[in-house]
């Protein structure tokens, strides 16, 4: 009987060790599944926030500009511009320096001829020129502006 008792104790210890090992393996598997699901959720939320970002528009009051003389004589441009910016800092800087922004736009537009502005390509070139003109720092130690797009809301050449 002594031998049977020793054998059953070994068998009992082996079963306890196997149960502990299988429990540890199951716990590790559950942890990995939960951890992986948590990463997917965080990653999905990050992608969703990146995909759906509210655009920031900044409207500049419409103004009238005398265009450079061409063969038809003196011409006028009435235009309204809206800027799409990438962040609130850019919007705030432009709003704080609106007189400078309007002056730069007036100087740029007054040097154009009506024939340059009437084609779609001319308007695209003008939009790029506006972005270039506004990217020149307005003040010392100004962070770079994040100008995304120039939208013409009014555009009449007369």
C-alpha positions as CSV (number, residue, x, y, z in Angstrom):
1,X,0.0,0.0,0.0
2,X,2.9,2.3,0.6
3,X,3.9,2.1,-3.0
4,X,0.4,2.9,-4.2
5,X,0.2,5.9,-2.0
6,X,3.6,7.2,-3.3
7,X,2.5,6.6,-6.9
8,X,-0.8,8.3,-6.4
9,X,1.0,11.3,-4.8
10,X,3.2,11.6,-7.9
11,X,0.2,11.3,-10.2
12,X,-1.6,14.0,-8.1
13,X,1.4,16.4,-8.4
14,X,1.7,15.7,-12.1
15,X,-2.0,16.5,-12.6
16,X,-1.7,19.7,-10.5
17,X,1.2,20.9,-12.5
18,X,-0.6,20.1,-15.8
19,X,-3.7,22.0,-14.6
20,X,-1.5,25.0,-13.6
21,X,0.3,25.0,-16.9
22,X,-2.9,24.7,-19.0
23,X,-4.5,27.5,-16.8
24,X,-1.4,29.7,-17.4
25,X,-1.6,29.0,-21.2
26,X,-5.3,29.8,-21.3
27,X,-4.7,33.0,-19.3
28,X,-1.9,34.0,-21.8
29,X,-4.2,33.3,-24.8
30,X,-7.0,35.4,-23.3
31,X,-4.7,38.3,-22.5
32,X,-3.3,38.3,-26.1
33,X,-6.8,38.3,-27.6
34,X,-8.0,41.1,-25.3
35,X,-4.8,43.1,-25.9
36,X,-5.1,42.7,-29.7
37,X,-8.8,43.7,-29.6
38,X,-7.8,46.8,-27.6
39,X,-5.2,47.8,-30.2
40,X,-7.7,47.4,-33.0
41,X,-10.2,49.6,-31.3
42,X,-7.7,52.4,-30.6
43,X,-6.4,52.1,-34.1
44,X,-9.9,52.2,-35.6
45,X,-10.7,55.3,-33.5
46,X,-7.5,57.0,-34.7
47,X,-8.3,56.2,-38.3
48,X,-11.8,57.5,-37.9
49,X,-10.6,60.7,-36.3
50,X,-8.0,61.2,-39.1
51,X,-10.6,60.5,-41.8
52,X,-13.3,62.8,-40.5
53,X,-11.6,66.1,-39.7
54,X,-13.8,69.2,-39.8
55,X,-12.4,71.7,-42.3
56,X,-11.5,75.2,-41.1
57,X,-12.5,78.0,-43.5
58,X,-11.6,81.6,-43.2
59,X,-13.6,84.1,-45.2
60,X,-12.0,87.3,-46.5
61,X,-14.4,90.1,-47.2
62,X,-14.9,90.7,-50.9
63,X,-13.1,93.6,-52.5
64,X,-12.8,95.4,-55.8
65,X,-9.4,95.9,-57.6
66,X,-8.3,97.8,-60.6
67,X,-6.6,95.4,-62.9
68,X,-3.5,96.2,-65.0
69,X,-4.4,98.0,-68.2
70,X,-4.7,95.8,-71.3
71,X,-5.9,96.5,-74.9
72,X,-9.5,97.0,-73.6
73,X,-8.4,99.8,-71.2
74,X,-9.0,99.8,-67.5
75,X,-10.7,96.7,-66.0
76,X,-12.1,95.8,-62.6
77,X,-12.1,92.6,-60.6
78,X,-14.6,92.0,-57.8
79,X,-13.7,89.0,-55.8
80,X,-14.4,87.2,-52.6
81,X,-11.9,84.7,-51.2
82,X,-12.2,82.0,-48.6
83,X,-9.1,80.2,-47.4
84,X,-9.1,76.6,-46.2
85,X,-6.5,76.3,-43.5
86,X,-5.1,73.3,-41.7
87,X,-5.3,74.4,-38.1
88,X,-6.6,77.1,-35.7
89,X,-3.2,78.7,-35.2
90,X,-3.0,79.6,-38.9
91,X,-6.6,81.0,-38.8
92,X,-5.8,83.0,-35.8
93,X,-2.5,84.4,-37.3
94,X,-4.3,85.4,-40.5
95,X,-7.2,87.0,-38.6
96,X,-4.8,89.0,-36.4
97,X,-3.0,90.3,-39.5
98,X,-6.0,90.8,-41.8
99,X,-5.0,94.3,-43.0
100,X,-1.6,92.9,-44.1
101,X,-3.4,89.9,-45.8
102,X,-5.8,92.2,-47.7
103,X,-3.0,94.5,-48.7
104,X,-0.9,91.6,-50.1
105,X,-3.9,90.3,-52.0
106,X,-4.7,93.7,-53.4
107,X,-1.1,94.2,-54.5
108,X,-1.1,90.8,-56.2
109,X,-4.4,91.2,-58.0
110,X,-3.7,94.7,-59.2
111,X,-0.7,93.5,-61.1
112,X,-2.8,91.0,-63.1
113,X,-4.5,91.5,-66.4
114,X,-8.1,90.5,-67.1
115,X,-7.1,88.0,-69.8
116,X,-4.9,86.2,-67.2
117,X,-7.8,85.7,-64.8
118,X,-10.7,84.7,-67.1
119,X,-9.5,81.1,-67.8
120,X,-9.8,78.2,-65.3
121,X,-6.0,77.8,-65.5
122,X,-5.5,81.5,-64.7
123,X,-7.7,81.1,-61.6
124,X,-5.7,78.1,-60.5
125,X,-2.4,80.0,-61.0
126,X,-3.9,82.9,-59.1
127,X,-4.8,80.6,-56.2
128,X,-1.3,79.2,-56.1
129,X,0.1,82.8,-56.2
130,X,-2.1,83.7,-53.3
131,X,-0.8,80.8,-51.2
132,X,2.8,81.7,-52.0
133,X,2.2,85.3,-51.2
134,X,0.5,84.5,-47.8
135,X,3.2,82.0,-46.9
136,X,5.7,84.8,-46.6
137,X,5.9,85.5,-42.8
138,X,3.7,88.4,-41.6
139,X,5.6,88.9,-38.4
140,X,9.0,88.0,-36.9
141,X,9.2,84.5,-35.4
142,X,5.9,83.4,-37.0
143,X,5.3,79.7,-37.2
144,X,4.7,78.3,-40.8
145,X,1.2,78.7,-42.0
146,X,-0.8,75.7,-43.0
147,X,-2.7,77.0,-46.1
148,X,-4.6,74.2,-47.8
149,X,-6.7,75.8,-50.5
150,X,-7.9,79.1,-51.9
151,X,-11.6,79.2,-52.8
152,X,-13.1,82.0,-54.9
153,X,-16.6,82.7,-53.7
154,X,-17.1,85.7,-55.9
155,X,-15.2,86.5,-59.1
156,X,-16.4,89.1,-61.6
157,X,-14.1,90.7,-64.2
158,X,-15.5,93.8,-65.8
